[in-house]
């Protein structure tokens, strides 16, 4: 597949640019009954995210392309199928190449609806 399926990209679930840590990426999210969230991002150009932390754990899997997670002054290169757990309160940032798609599960509320 070269993109997430259309049913996953409902405009009501689109992530506002104000909620993004990376400029010019396309993202959609879903809320869990327990307050957790899942997000799906597509990077259409090479990008670098802002440094940030979360008050909950974050699980991430690279679907296609390449995403480099930076935390604890160490780089973790994720290729398709690779996954990583980012512990809560860990300062993190990352780099993605054009065409990268990732799925993230957050152990808390990461995104507010626009």
TINUKE-988247 format. One record per residue (C-alpha): x, y, z. Coordinates in steps of 0.02 Angstrom, whole numbers, plus 50000, padded with zeros to 5 digits. Example, Ala and Ser with C-alpha at 12.3 -4.5 7.8 and 13.67 -1.06 7.14 Angstrom:
506154977550390/506844994750357/
! end
This chain:
500005000050000/500595017649966/499395026650084/498235023450231/496485018150175/495235032150147/494105026550292/495555030250411/495675048150348/493985055450396/494095074450406/493285073950580/494825064650643/496135075450558/497485082150676/497575101050677/499245108950632/499205116650808/499305098950879/500805093750772/502615092950828/503165091450647/502735104350513/501785099650356/501285081850397/499575073950379/498855065350531/497245057450594/496795050750766/495565040050862/495055040751045/495025025351157/493675023051289/495035023251422/495735040251369/497135033151263/497335038151081/498025031550918/498695042350777/499205039150598/500435051050514/501055053250336/502595063650302/502555070950126/504285078950135/505875076750237/505505084250408/506205086350584/505045087050735/505155098550886/505855091951050/504425087051164/503855075451305/502235066651351/501515062351521/501165044651458/502045030951361/502065031351172/502175016051059/502675018850878/502825007750725/503525012850555/502385006950416/503435013050269/504875024950238/506065028850381/505865037850546/507305041550665/506815043650848/508065053350954/508005051351143/509335050351278/510575057551150/510405041651047/509635038950875/508475024250841/508185021850655/506495013950617/506235005550450/504614997150395/504034985050530/505164992250664/504364997950826/504885007450982/504195011651153/504545029251214/504335030151404/503315044251478/504225060551519/505645056151398/506225070951294/506115065551114/506145071950937/506345064150768/506715064850583/505675057450443/505985055850258/504685059650126/503425045650108/503575039450287/501995033050370/501915029150556/500625023150681/500705028950863/499775023051017/499765034851166/499405029451344/498465045851370/497665060451281/498925067551157/497775076751036/496325088651062/494935089550934/494895105650833/
! end
